[in-house]
């Protein structure tokens, strides 16, 4: 996520988490598929292994373990020579997302027991 000066509000941390995602693609067809994060922040992520073309501004449902939350699609980028997309998302409403304690001062994260 970026503020108006182009700087991120939260540092991204490289972390691959397995996900299930649900949404509608650009043809208005519902889909669900397995994907993963490439990096995360407290309120967003960069997702990989998305096989459906999505539109910025649309809503995506993410499930990580037993947590399910809604995200807004911020950007979509197709990987060259493939049918795979990377998608930047931010959580809607600023609620609980990953259930992982992310440290602002390091590249480390700790799982929160809940």
N, C-alpha and C positions, 0 to 999 in steps of 0.2 A: 504494500500500500504506500502511496506517495502523498506528500502534502503539496501545497501549491509551489514550493520552491524546488520540487523534484527530489527531495530527500525522503527516505522511508521513515515512517513513525516507529516501526519496530524492525529490528534486525532479523534477517532471514537466517535460519539454521538449517544446514543440509541434513535431511533426515528422510529416509524412505519408509513410509508407513503404508501397509496394504489397506485399500479402501473398496467400498462399494459406492457407486454413484448412480443417481437417478435424475433424469431431466427430460426435456423435449429437445430434439435437434432442430436444425433450420427448416426441415420439412414438416415440422409440427408433430413428429412421431415420438411417442414416449419410448424410452429405452432405460435399461439398467445394465451396468457392466462393472467388471473389476478394473481398478486403476491403482495408482500409487502416488504418494507425494514425492517430489524431488527435493523441496525444501519447504519449511514452515515458519510461520511467525505466530504470535499469540492469537491473531485474528484473521489469518489468511494462509495461503499456500500456493505453490506452483505444482500443478498436477501433471503427471505423465500417463501414457498408455491410454489416452482417450481416443476412441475410434469413431466418434460421431462429431460432425461439425456443429459447433455451438455459437451462439450470438452473445457478444458482450451486453450486459444489462439483464440477461435472463437469470433465472434462479436454478441452482443445482443443489440437490440433497446429497450430503456426504454421510456415510456411516464408517466410523473407525471403532473397532471393537463393539461395545454396546452403546456407544455415543452416536447420536444422529443429529445433524444440524443443517440449517439452510445457509447457502452462500450465494453471493452475487458474482456472476462471471464478469471479470474486469477486462481481460484480454484473451485472445486465442491465437495460437501460432502453429501452423502446420510444419512438421519436420520435413526437410527436403528429401524428396524421393520416396516418401512413405505415405501411408494413409493414417498416420498417427498425429495427434495434436497434443500440444502442451497448453494448459489453461491456467491463467492466474485468477484466483478467487479470493473474496473477502467475506468473512462471516457477517450475516445480517443480524442486526440488533446487538452486536457486541457481547453475546452470551458465551457460555462455556463451549469450547471447541474440542481440543485434542485430549484433555485430561493429562497433559504433560506440563511439568513446571519448566518453563523456558527461562534461562538466565540471560539477562540483557548484556552482561559483561563477558560472556564466554561463548564458546562454540558447543557447549554441553547442554544436555537436557536431562531431566529426571522424571520418571513416571510418578504420578501422584496416585497413591492408593486411595480409591474411593469405591 
